[in-house]
């Protein structure tokens, strides 16, 4: 099993939607080079395009940098959520 992540159109994410509109990514599932899905718990995250709270009327996409542990090492993965189509997408990985 290698540390390469295939480009995929959408991403499986378990997240928490808070009362004030914030979104917290908790767990993500990526497909590896063998086509198998690997689940990762988000250890830390940072919203990269918002200041305080999420406002879907003003911003159609929210982006995050998430820290995950894979293959015994910590990695940062960029993900985004689109309010228009309700899809999570991978922006980039540093594996």
C-alpha positions in Angstrom: 0.0 0.0 0.0 1.6 3.2 -1.1 1.2 6.8 0.1 -0.2 8.1 -3.2 -3.8 9.3 -3.4 -5.7 9.0 -6.7 -7.4 12.1 -8.0 -11.1 11.7 -7.3 -14.0 14.0 -8.1 -15.6 13.8 -4.7 -14.6 12.8 -1.2 -16.4 11.0 1.7 -16.3 13.2 4.8 -17.9 12.9 8.2 -18.4 16.3 9.6 -20.2 18.3 12.3 -22.5 21.2 11.4 -22.7 23.5 14.3 -25.6 25.7 15.3 -23.7 28.9 14.3 -23.1 27.5 10.8 -19.5 26.3 11.3 -18.5 23.0 9.7 -16.0 20.8 11.4 -14.4 17.9 9.3 -14.0 14.8 11.6 -13.1 11.9 9.3 -12.2 11.5 5.6 -12.1 8.6 3.3 -9.6 8.5 0.4 -9.0 6.0 -2.4 -5.4 4.7 -2.6 -3.6 3.7 -5.8 -5.0 0.1 -5.5 -8.5 1.5 -5.6 -9.2 0.7 -1.9 -10.7 3.2 0.4 -8.7 4.3 3.5 -10.3 6.2 6.3 -8.4 8.8 8.3 -9.4 10.7 11.4 -8.8 14.5 11.2 -6.4 15.4 14.0 -6.5 19.1 13.4 -8.1 21.4 10.8 -7.9 25.0 9.7 -10.5 26.8 7.6 -8.4 28.7 5.0 -10.8 31.0 3.3 -13.1 32.3 6.1 -12.6 34.7 9.0 -15.2 33.6 11.6 -18.4 31.9 10.6 -19.6 30.3 7.4 -22.1 32.2 5.3 -23.3 30.1 2.3 -25.0 33.2 0.7 -21.6 35.0 0.5 -19.2 32.1 -0.1 -20.2 29.2 -2.2 -17.1 27.1 -1.3 -15.3 26.6 2.0 -11.8 25.2 2.1 -9.9 23.4 4.9 -6.4 22.2 5.6 -6.7 18.9 7.6 -3.9 17.1 9.5 -4.2 13.3 9.3 -2.0 10.5 10.2 -1.2 8.0 7.5 1.5 5.3 7.3 2.8 6.4 10.7 3.4 10.0 9.7 1.4 13.3 9.9 0.2 14.7 6.6 -1.8 17.8 5.5 -4.6 17.5 3.0 -6.6 20.3 1.4 -10.3 19.7 1.1 -13.2 21.9 0.1 -17.0 21.8 0.5 -19.3 23.3 -2.1 -22.7 24.6 -0.8 -24.0 24.6 -4.4 -23.7 20.9 -5.0 -23.1 19.5 -1.5 -19.8 17.8 -2.5 -16.5 17.5 -0.7 -13.4 17.5 -3.0 -9.7 17.0 -2.5 -7.6 20.1 -3.3 -4.2 18.7 -2.7 -2.1 16.4 -0.4 1.4 16.6 1.0 2.1 12.9 1.4 
